Amino acid sequence: MSFQILVLTVLDGIAYGALVFLVAVGLTLVFGVMRILNVAHGSFYALGAYAAASLGLVLTAYGISPWFAYPLFVVAAVAVGVSVGGLMERFILRPIYGQEQYLQLLVTFAVFMILDNAQRLIWGVQPYFYTEPLSLLGNVSVVNITYTSYQVIFLPLVALVILFGLRWFLRHTLAGSLIVAVTEDREAATAIGINARKVFFLTFVIGTSLASLGGALASPTTSVLPGMGAQMIVLSFAVAATAGLGQIGGAAITALMIGLGRSAAVFFMPELEVVVPYLIMVIVLLFRPEGLFGKTTARKI
């Protein structure tokens, strides 16, 4: 094994882990507050990718500078999170709060199927490509290995900003404090006058916007095509479950660990590329069912 292959493995793992974290942190935030495992979460990743690629192609068609693609990625992610995510929470999830978890899983799975088919109706089945943002930032050389700055610098930087920004939001803002209060004890928070429904709406919009942002940022690095959301929801669930559902900081470390594991499999055991993230999850959950960073809590009776 050469040193260059090892460095390339690390760079690939960091780039991939940063993208997975952006999606997984939204999933774990929603579960931590609302106790709903949103199977449709991967659809928001795909919608964000399609929206970003479509806006990017519009920029190209009208001769607008591709540098505008970066703020448009954020605009596309927030638009998808607020519109589609907001409507889903208000009219689909809100009526089933407090119902059995299997019903919530079935409902969110149904939404996933609807959104997956909606993507085919709107954008068709041909892949979309928008690579200009990838080339704008140029390349970086690490021990004679050329790698895109977008993947090895920009994406990890965005992931770190989201991680620390989200932690700051939860700890130092009124809205964040309300979310934490509902997370710790929903009944007590409601009893002192906190509107849990508004907190749920805000949380779900933030979570789906983060998934959409992950898709938007992934669009320059891959072809955008139907079915991309299915793979991401399974992978992001593996990250969230390995870290411990509801653990935001742990999701970052776990995403990096799974990203590095997948990257190592690509270079050294390609036949195990698909299963390595889930092997890591299974091994962790066998010894720590609550996840690496989860805490065992007493069940209320």
NORFENGI-V852028 format. One record per backbone hydrogen bond with DSSP energy under -0.5 kcal/mol. CO is the residue of the C=O (numbers start at 0). NH is the residue of the N-H. E is the energy in kcal/mol with one decimal. If there is no record, write none. Layout:
BEGIN
CO_NH_E + CO_NH_E
END
This chain:
BEGIN
1_5_-1.6 + 2_6_-2.3 + 3_7_-2.6 + 4_8_-2.2 + 5_9_-1.9 + 6_10_-2.5 + 7_11_-2.6 + 8_12_-2.2 + 9_13_-2.4 + 10_14_-2.3 + 11_15_-2.6 + 12_16_-2.6 + 13_17_-2.0 + 14_18_-1.4 + 15_19_-2.3 + 16_20_-2.3 + 17_21_-1.6 + 18_22_-1.3 + 19_23_-3.0 + 20_24_-3.0 + 21_25_-0.7 + 22_26_-1.6 + 23_27_-2.7 + 24_28_-1.9 + 25_29_-2.1 + 26_30_-2.2 + 27_31_-2.4 + 28_32_-1.8 + 29_33_-2.8 + 29_34_-0.5 + 29_35_-0.5 + 30_34_-1.9 + 35_37_-1.0 + 36_38_-1.0 + 37_40_-1.6 + 38_41_-0.7 + 39_42_-1.1 + 39_43_-0.9 + 40_43_-0.8 + 40_44_-1.1 + 41_45_-1.9 + 42_46_-2.8 + 43_47_-2.4 + 44_48_-1.9 + 45_49_-2.6 + 46_50_-2.7 + 47_51_-2.3 + 48_52_-2.6 + 49_53_-2.5 + 50_54_-2.3 + 51_55_-2.4 + 52_56_-2.3 + 53_57_-1.7 + 54_58_-2.1 + 55_59_-2.1 + 56_60_-2.4 + 57_61_-2.0 + 58_63_-2.4 + 59_62_-1.1 + 64_67_-1.7 + 65_68_-1.8 + 66_69_-1.1 + 66_70_-0.5 + 67_71_-1.7 + 68_72_-1.8 + 69_73_-1.1 + 70_74_-2.2 + 71_75_-3.0 + 72_76_-2.2 + 73_77_-2.6 + 74_78_-2.5 + 75_79_-2.3 + 76_80_-2.5 + 77_81_-3.0 + 78_82_-2.3 + 79_83_-1.1 + 79_84_-1.7 + 80_85_-0.8 + 81_85_-0.5 + 82_86_-2.1 + 83_87_-2.3 + 84_88_-2.4 + 85_89_-2.4 + 86_90_-2.5 + 87_91_-1.8 + 87_92_-2.3 + 88_93_-2.1 + 92_95_-1.6 + 93_96_-1.2 + 95_98_-2.0 + 99_102_-0.6 + 99_103_-1.5 + 100_104_-2.5 + 101_105_-2.2 + 102_106_-2.5 + 103_107_-2.5 + 104_108_-2.2 + 105_109_-2.1 + 106_110_-2.1 + 107_111_-2.1 + 108_112_-2.2 + 109_113_-2.2 + 110_114_-2.9 + 111_115_-2.4 + 112_116_-2.0 + 113_117_-2.1 + 114_118_-1.9 + 115_119_-1.2 + 116_120_-2.0 + 117_121_-2.4 + 118_122_-2.9 + 118_123_-0.5 + 119_123_-1.2 + 127_223_-2.5 + 130_133_-0.9 + 130_134_-1.3 + 131_134_-0.5 + 131_135_-1.8 + 132_136_-0.8 + 134_137_-1.1 + 137_148_-2.1 + 137_149_-0.6 + 139_141_-0.5 + 139_146_-2.7 + 141_144_-1.6 + 143_145_-0.6 + 144_141_-2.8 + 144_146_-0.5 + 146_139_-3.4 + 147_151_-2.0 + 148_152_-2.1 + 148_153_-2.3 + 149_154_-2.3 + 152_156_-1.9 + 153_157_-2.5 + 154_158_-2.4 + 155_159_-2.3 + 156_160_-2.4 + 157_161_-2.6 + 158_162_-2.5 + 159_163_-2.7 + 160_164_-2.6 + 161_165_-2.6 + 162_166_-2.0 + 163_167_-2.4 + 164_168_-2.4 + 165_169_-2.3 + 166_170_-1.6 + 167_171_-2.7 + 168_172_-0.9 + 172_176_-2.3 + 173_177_-2.2 + 174_178_-2.0 + 175_179_-2.4 + 176_180_-2.4 + 177_181_-2.3 + 178_182_-2.2 + 179_183_-2.5 + 180_184_-2.3 + 184_188_-2.4 + 185_189_-2.3 + 186_190_-2.0 + 187_191_-1.4 + 188_193_-2.2 + 189_192_-1.4 + 193_195_-1.2 + 194_198_-1.8 + 195_199_-2.7 + 196_200_-2.3 + 197_201_-2.5 + 198_202_-2.6 + 199_203_-2.7 + 200_204_-2.3 + 201_205_-2.3 + 202_206_-2.7 + 203_207_-2.6 + 204_208_-2.1 + 205_209_-2.1 + 206_210_-1.8 + 207_211_-2.3 + 208_212_-2.4 + 209_213_-2.2 + 210_214_-1.9 + 211_215_-2.7 + 212_216_-2.6 + 213_217_-1.4 + 214_218_-1.3 + 217_220_-1.6 + 217_221_-0.8 + 218_129_-0.6 + 222_224_-0.7 + 223_127_-2.5 + 224_227_-1.4 + 226_229_-0.6 + 226_230_-1.0 + 227_231_-1.3 + 228_232_-2.1 + 229_233_-1.5 + 230_234_-2.0 + 231_235_-3.0 + 232_236_-2.0 + 233_237_-1.8 + 234_238_-1.9 + 235_239_-2.6 + 236_240_-3.0 + 237_241_-2.1 + 238_242_-2.2 + 239_243_-2.1 + 241_291_-3.3 + 242_292_-2.5 + 243_246_-2.4 + 245_247_-0.9 + 246_250_-1.3 + 247_251_-1.0 + 248_251_-0.5 + 248_252_-1.3 + 249_253_-2.6 + 250_254_-2.5 + 251_255_-1.9 + 252_256_-2.2 + 253_257_-2.9 + 254_258_-2.5 + 255_259_-2.5 + 256_260_-2.2 + 257_261_-2.7 + 258_262_-2.3 + 259_263_-2.5 + 260_264_-1.9 + 261_265_-2.1 + 262_266_-1.6 + 263_267_-2.3 + 264_268_-1.7 + 268_271_-2.5 + 269_272_-1.5 + 271_275_-2.0 + 272_276_-0.5 + 274_278_-2.3 + 275_279_-2.4 + 276_280_-1.8 + 277_281_-2.6 + 278_282_-2.6 + 279_283_-2.3 + 280_284_-2.7 + 281_285_-1.8 + 282_286_-1.0 + 283_286_-0.6 + 283_287_-3.0 + 287_290_-2.5
END
